[in-house]
Amino acid sequence: MYDKAKLSEYKFRAIVSIFLLCLISYLVMFHKVNGPAIFEIVFIGGLFSVLSLFHSVWAIKMILKEAE
């Protein structure tokens, strides 16, 4: 489920996922997202960011473990 040659891509994806989670948190806390927008932004965007972050961190750990 991961490619050893894409370590830098996984690092980039982890950074982008953290940025998106921060952006989503900021939008929810300071812009009072209501109605269907809350579902779209928090659940769909947040879930995508969290899953992408977990996969990236897992792939980075596996690649680094194999490199030892």
Phi and psi in degrees as a GROMACS rama.xvg file:
@    title "Ramachandran Plot"
@    xaxis  label "Phi"
@    yaxis  label "Psi"
@TYPE xy
-145.377  159.399  TYR-2
-116.897  122.943  ASP-3
-61.3139  -28.3155  LYS-4
-79.0657  -6.46381  ALA-5
-108.771  34.3168  LYS-6
-59.3279  -44.3166  LEU-7
-66.529  -33.6386  SER-8
-66.2639  -40.4368  GLU-9
-65.008  -38.1412  TYR-10
-63.8382  -42.986  LYS-11
-62.6935  -43.6633  PHE-12
-62.219  -37.9138  ARG-13
-65.2296  -42.3011  ALA-14
-65.2095  -43.4597  ILE-15
-65.0878  -38.8603  VAL-16
-63.6618  -42.3886  SER-17
-63.5629  -42.3103  ILE-18
-60.0577  -44.9698  PHE-19
-64.4048  -39.5896  LEU-20
-63.4948  -39.6626  LEU-21
-65.0306  -41.9548  CYS-22
-63.9932  -43.3853  LEU-23
-64.1202  -43.2139  ILE-24
-61.0873  -43.3015  SER-25
-61.6418  -45.1995  TYR-26
-62.0722  -42.3167  LEU-27
-69.3878  -40.5567  VAL-28
-77.7281  -36.0863  MET-29
-110.207  -11.9387  PHE-30
-115.996  7.66553  HIS-31
47.3786  65.3209  LYS-32
-71.9466  126.936  VAL-33
-125.392  163.991  ASN-34
68.4049  -145.796  GLY-35
-65.9256  -20.7212  PRO-36
-63.5739  -33.9182  ALA-37
-63.3756  -40.1464  ILE-38
-64.6661  -46.8098  PHE-39
-63.9479  -48.7437  GLU-40
-73.7742  -50.8824  ILE-41
-76.2269  -53.1407  VAL-42
-77.3295  -47.4515  PHE-43
-75.4469  -53.0764  ILE-44
-66.2332  -43.5603  GLY-45
-66.0784  -42.4434  GLY-46
-63.8549  -43.1383  LEU-47
-60.395  -44.412  PHE-48
-65.4239  -43.4913  SER-49
-65.4053  -45.6071  VAL-50
-64.6805  -40.7346  LEU-51
-63.9765  -40.7572  SER-52
-63.9468  -47.6808  LEU-53
-61.736  -42.5054  PHE-54
-64.8207  -41.834  HIS-55
-64.3972  -45.4708  SER-56
-63.8753  -42.1335  VAL-57
-61.8503  -45.6075  TRP-58
-64.1521  -40.9391  ALA-59
-62.4448  -44.3735  ILE-60
-61.6352  -42.3879  LYS-61
-66.774  -41.7548  MET-62
-64.5525  -44.8962  ILE-63
-67.0336  -34.2568  LEU-64
-66.0539  -40.8193  LYS-65
-68.72  -29.2805  GLU-66
-72.2142  -20.2719  ALA-67
